């Protein structure tokens, strides 16, 4: 089975799209970053390093300091696919991030997005 193109896509190319999506809905880049920090364990410096290196999604998630154990609470549909049923671990992580950014753009409170 061929590999998904998103796996080798530079995270730095998609990150601005996440920010644009949030900003179109009156949310902020800082909120996007907070979601990424919560999900992956990156801090500001680590995230900026990933962007500067133009690492692909595979590397971005492989080098993540610690995936949040709260990811098990992320449920719902993104692009017609239930995130909790995605079998490929890397694709599931990407879908988790997509789902959280979607929730931000839909106006959900950060406490709910971060499953607190």
Helices and strands as residue ranges (DSSP letters): H 5-8, H 11-24, H 29-40, H 44-53, H 57-62, G 69-73, E 77-78, E 81-82, G 83-85, H 89-105, H 110-113
